[in-house]
Amino acid sequence: MKKKILLITVPMSGYEKELLIALQKKGFDVDFFPEGSKINKRELNFFQRFYRGVNKDSYYVKKIENRIYKFFIDKLSKDYDYIFDFGGKTKVECLKQLKDKYNSQFIVYM
């Protein structure tokens, strides 16, 4: 049975695709999760983007980000053997939610 990996990284001019292919060639079943490293502007409305630019450490912004992470994490597979953060860019809020949902080994490559 193939081991499952959740790969989290920012898009890097195709390098993330090469990494995904290399892990698949090693026999892993890989899911790519770029939303764990950065919330895209399209996920926020104008007011939320403005407020985030003014005070990104506010409770309101953290609450919005946590809701967005939960939405994307709920779409993921039921289980993973490894959660691989390539580049160490995963947001702490996202890592906390992943840790709560999965009993997986976490790997951070910086």
Secondary structure, 3 states (H helix, E strand, C coil): CCCEEEEECCCCCCHHHHHHHHHHHCCCEEEECHHHCCCCHHHCCHHHHHHHHHCCCCHHHHHHHHHHHHHHHHCCCCCCCEEEEECCCCCHHHHHHHHHHCCCEEEEEC
